[in-house]
Amino acid sequence: MKNRLQKIHEAKKHITSLTSLQPELGLILGSGLGELANEIENAVKIPYDQIPHFPVSTVEGHAGQLVIGQLAGKTVVAMQGRFHFYEGYSQQEVVFPVYVMKALGIHLLIATNAAGGMNANFQAGDLMLITDHLNMTGSNPLIGTNDEELGPRFPDMSAAYTPKMRELALQVANKQGVKLQQGVYAGVSGPTYMTPTELIMLRTVGGDAVGMSTVPEVIVASHSGLKVIGISCITDMAIGEELEPLSHEQVVEVANRTKPVFMNLIKGIIQEV
């Protein structure tokens, strides 16, 4: 059985056989933001099912390909669609592309997502800069044998969302006139949306927004020594005491409505990095 390092090497080898571009930044484009990958110039697009050991995205609104090229003056590699724990993949499979992007040469990961707002000061359509997270998935992508070449056995998570990068994101948002909320992202396994009592619990322990992604990828990015920026699109309000029925279509609709501002912010950040 091949170990993780061998699999990473094989995925990287296939990707570098298709392009000589060396990405500086990695992007994980969540629900509604995949269109940003269409703005990447001189793009090489590689479907996930053609990359050795990559899982395949099964969620509506996730295209399922790796896009490498130029965006806002930088060479980037973008995941147009991500993988989720709730799809039946292990967390080790979910985060595999982050290790591959690190092997390709990135030094910064920008992870985006759609999330429910638990902070009463938020409203649907807001963007939230992630300051920290709560791992409520019941698992961790680093469980199992540790490869010292990838990172330490016990990685420090005190600054997983790089403070200097957060400052940069706030400066760009201010320059663009974008109201950028800040808060803690509670990552859950899904695929069910939360019950009212679960939302009240998450808010009580410090969560400002809740979603079903991002936490595993950020853990591995931090493990790998990458800088990280995390930004959520608040697609609905998840206030336990006032909870209303929610569908994935509603989430995608709000994400699409917020998309122009979100895309412009990400491009502005990339330009300034």
Solvent accessible surface area in square Angstrom, and as a share of the most:
residue,aa,sasa,rsa
1,M,238,1.06
2,K,97,0.41
3,N,78,0.40
4,R,55,0.20
5,L,50,0.25
6,Q,89,0.40
7,K,67,0.28
8,I,9,0.05
9,H,112,0.50
10,E,52,0.23
11,A,0,0.00
12,K,71,0.30
13,K,135,0.57
14,H,56,0.25
15,I,1,0.00
16,T,65,0.38
17,S,83,0.54
18,L,86,0.43
19,T,17,0.10
20,S,108,0.70
21,L,52,0.26
22,Q,150,0.67
23,P,4,0.02
24,E,64,0.29
25,L,1,0.00
26,G,0,0.00
27,L,1,0.01
28,I,0,0.00
29,L,2,0.01
30,G,2,0.02
31,S,19,0.12
32,G,12,0.12
33,L,3,0.01
34,G,13,0.13
35,E,87,0.39
36,L,0,0.00
37,A,1,0.01
38,N,90,0.46
39,E,72,0.32
40,I,11,0.06
41,E,114,0.51
42,N,118,0.61
43,A,39,0.30
44,V,41,0.24
45,K,101,0.43
46,I,1,0.01
47,P,48,0.30
48,Y,1,0.01
49,D,106,0.55
50,Q,104,0.46
51,I,6,0.03
52,P,46,0.29
53,H,72,0.32
54,F,18,0.07
55,P,12,0.07
56,V,70,0.40
57,S,16,0.10
58,T,98,0.57
59,V,24,0.14
60,E,112,0.50
61,G,47,0.45
62,H,18,0.08
63,A,72,0.56
64,G,13,0.12
65,Q,37,0.17
66,L,1,0.00
67,V,0,0.00
68,I,1,0.00
69,G,0,0.00
70,Q,48,0.21
71,L,7,0.03
72,A,32,0.25
73,G,73,0.70
74,K,38,0.16
75,T,19,0.11
76,V,0,0.00
77,V,0,0.00
78,A,0,0.00
79,M,4,0.02
80,Q,11,0.05
81,G,1,0.01
82,R,3,0.01
83,F,2,0.01
84,H,13,0.06
85,F,59,0.25
86,Y,62,0.24
87,E,41,0.18
88,G,70,0.67
89,Y,47,0.18
90,S,46,0.29
91,Q,3,0.01
92,Q,58,0.26
93,E,80,0.36
94,V,6,0.03
95,V,2,0.01
96,F,11,0.05
97,P,0,0.00
98,V,0,0.00
99,Y,5,0.02
100,V,0,0.00
101,M,1,0.00
102,K,80,0.34
103,A,35,0.27
104,L,17,0.08
105,G,47,0.45
106,I,5,0.03
107,H,85,0.38
108,L,0,0.00
109,L,0,0.00
110,I,0,0.00
111,A,0,0.00
112,T,1,0.01
113,N,3,0.01
114,A,21,0.16
115,A,4,0.03
116,G,7,0.07
117,G,0,0.00
118,M,1,0.00
119,N,34,0.18
120,A,88,0.68
121,N,123,0.63
122,F,13,0.05
123,Q,119,0.53
124,A,44,0.34
125,G,27,0.25
126,D,15,0.08
127,L,4,0.02
128,M,0,0.00
129,L,0,0.00
130,I,0,0.00
131,T,36,0.21
132,D,70,0.36
133,H,28,0.12
134,L,44,0.22
135,N,53,0.27
136,M,77,0.34
137,T,16,0.09
138,G,81,0.78
139,S,32,0.21
140,N,47,0.24
141,P,1,0.01
142,L,21,0.11
143,I,109,0.55
144,G,44,0.42
145,T,117,0.68
146,N,30,0.15
147,D,28,0.14
148,E,127,0.57
149,E,149,0.67
150,L,28,0.14
151,G,10,0.09
152,P,68,0.43
153,R,89,0.33
154,F,179,0.75
155,P,29,0.18
156,D,106,0.55
157,M,60,0.27
158,S,97,0.63
159,A,54,0.42
160,A,8,0.06
161,Y,2,0.01
162,T,27,0.16
163,P,60,0.38
164,K,154,0.65
165,M,25,0.11
166,R,57,0.21
167,E,98,0.44
168,L,29,0.14
169,A,0,0.00
170,L,57,0.28
171,Q,111,0.49
172,V,5,0.03
173,A,2,0.02
174,N,124,0.63
175,K,149,0.63
176,Q,60,0.27
177,G,68,0.66
178,V,27,0.16
179,K,140,0.59
180,L,20,0.10
181,Q,26,0.11
182,Q,86,0.38
183,G,6,0.05
184,V,34,0.19
185,Y,0,0.00
186,A,0,0.00
187,G,0,0.00
188,V,12,0.07
189,S,38,0.25
190,G,20,0.19
191,P,90,0.57
192,T,102,0.59
193,Y,91,0.35
194,M,36,0.16
195,T,68,0.40
196,P,65,0.41
197,T,103,0.60
198,E,67,0.30
199,L,4,0.02
200,I,59,0.30
201,M,88,0.39
202,L,1,0.00
203,R,81,0.30
204,T,106,0.62
205,V,83,0.48
206,G,37,0.36
207,G,3,0.03
208,D,27,0.14
209,A,0,0.00
210,V,13,0.07
211,G,8,0.08
212,M,41,0.18
213,S,12,0.08
214,T,0,0.00
215,V,0,0.00
216,P,7,0.04
217,E,5,0.02
218,V,0,0.00
219,I,7,0.04
220,V,0,0.00
221,A,0,0.00
222,S,25,0.16
223,H,3,0.01
224,S,10,0.07
225,G,63,0.61
226,L,12,0.06
227,K,93,0.39
228,V,0,0.00
229,I,0,0.00
230,G,0,0.00
231,I,0,0.00
232,S,0,0.00
233,C,2,0.01
234,I,0,0.00
235,T,4,0.02
236,D,21,0.11
237,M,63,0.28
238,A,8,0.06
239,I,21,0.11
240,G,5,0.05
241,E,109,0.49
242,E,129,0.58
243,L,63,0.31
244,E,134,0.60
245,P,129,0.81
246,L,49,0.24
247,S,41,0.26
248,H,53,0.24
249,E,107,0.48
250,Q,90,0.40
251,V,12,0.07
252,V,24,0.14
253,E,90,0.40
254,V,15,0.09
255,A,4,0.03
256,N,62,0.32
257,R,148,0.54
258,T,14,0.08
259,K,30,0.13
260,P,88,0.56
261,V,74,0.43
262,F,7,0.03
263,M,16,0.07
264,N,77,0.40
265,L,0,0.00
266,I,0,0.00
267,K,53,0.23
268,G,10,0.10
269,I,0,0.00
270,I,0,0.00
271,Q,119,0.53
272,E,84,0.38
273,V,48,0.28
